[in-house]
Amino acid sequence: MADSLGSVKNIAELALKIKQAVETVRQNKQECLQIRKRVVRVSSILSQLEDTVITRNNPAMAAALEELDETLRHAHTLIAACQEKNIVCLFCAATTLSNKLRRVKDDISDQMMEGMFATSVHVTIVLKRIQDDVDYARPPRVPIKGWPLMI
């Protein structure tokens, strides 16, 4: 299992690299800006989860964060390719690169949803355990005067 807290920090670092790389792209600027916007949002949300019970000891969250980390690395590579200066290469690769950028943007969205689902399930499990602990700690029922105690 990957270290979730480490993944959150890696994602924050990748988000910063992507944000900086987008400032110097020469092609597919609109797609790159959309990816930057999405990545900054994801990083901001994840920074709120940093060092919480949701990110610790949660295999589903760790897997989702690891996949997101890989996708952001791929996004950074694609954005770096958009910084190329060679006009011939830009013209030939622009459409293919644009399609790859759209795909990586969709992958980021999909992985955000998977992470939210993993978080939701984990929170539900934690709340159920808390409820079970409260029910277990609750004193036994006392009969009301005049009513028989049913067992």
N, C-alpha and C positions, 0 to 999 in steps of 0.2 A: 504494500500500500504506500502510495506517495505521501509525503509530508504536506498536508493541506495548507498549513500556514505558510510553508515555503512556496507553494504554488500561488497563493494569493499575492505574496511579495513579488514572485516572478512575473505574474500577470501585470502588476502595477508597473514594474520596470519595462515590460514590453509595451505597455500602453504609452508610456513616456517616449520610448524610442519611435513608435508608430506616429505619435503626435508630432514629433520633431521631423521625421522623414517626410511626412505629408507636406510640410511647408516648402519643400524643394522639388516636388514632382513636376515633370514636364509633360506628362500625358495622363489621360484618364483621371484628371484632377477631381471631377465630380464624384466618381466612385471612391477615390481615396479619401475625400472629405467625408463621405458617408461612413466609411469604415472607421475613420478617426472618431467621428461623433459617437458611433456605437461602442467603440473600444473605451473611450473616455467614460461613457456612461457605465459600462460593465465594471471598469476599474473603480469608479466611485462607489458603486453598490457593494462590490466585494470588500472595499476598505472598511465598510461598516461591519462586515462579518469577521474581520480579522480578529483572531484570538477569542473566538466565542465557542460555546459548546457545539454549535452547528458545524464548525469546520474541523473540530477535533474528533478523532475516533469515528469517523463517518466514511465508510468505504465508498458509498455512492457519491458523496460530495467530492471525495478525493479523486475518483475516476473522472467526474465531470470537470473538475478544475484542471486535471492533467490533460484532458482532451482540448479544453479551451486554451491552455498554454501552448499546445502543439499548433493549434489553428492560428493563434496570434503570431507565432514564429513564422508560419507560412505567409500570413498577411504581411508581415514586415518584409519578408523576402520579395513578395510581389510589389509592394510599394517601392522598395529600393529599385526594382526593375523599371519602375515608372520615372525614375530620375535619370535614365540614360540620355545621353546627348546626341548619339548618332541618329541622324534623321532617317536614314534608310531602315535601320532597325526599328525605330519608332513607328514608322509607317507600316511595316510588315507585321509587327507584333502587337500593334495597338488593339485590334479586335480580339485576338486570343487573350491578351492580358486583361482586357475589359471583362470578358466572360469569366476568367479566373477570379478577378476581384469581386464580381457579383456573387460567385459561388462561395468564396470565403466569407463574404458578408452574411450570406444565408447560413453558413455553418456556425458563425458566431451567434446568430439568433437562435439556432437550434440548440446549441450548447447552453445558452442562457436559460432556455426553457427546461432543459434537462436538469440544470443546476437548481432552478426554482422548484422543480418537482422533487428532487432529492432533498432539498431543504424542507419542503412542506411535509414530506413523509417523515423525516427525522423529527421535526417539531411535534408532529402528531404522536409519534412513539414516545417522546419525552413527556408530553402532556399526559398521555395515558398512564405512564409509569407513576407520575406525580399523583394522578387521581387514584390509582390503585393503592399507593402509599397512604393517602389521606383516608381512603375507605378502610384500610387495614388498621389504622391508628384510631379510628372513630370508636368511641365506647359502645358496648352492646346496648341494644334497645331495652328500655325499661317499660314495663306495662303501665298503661294508664289505669288509674283507680276505677275499678268496676269493669274493666275489659280483660278478658283472658289473654294470657301471653301465648301466642301461637308459635310452635316450634316446627 
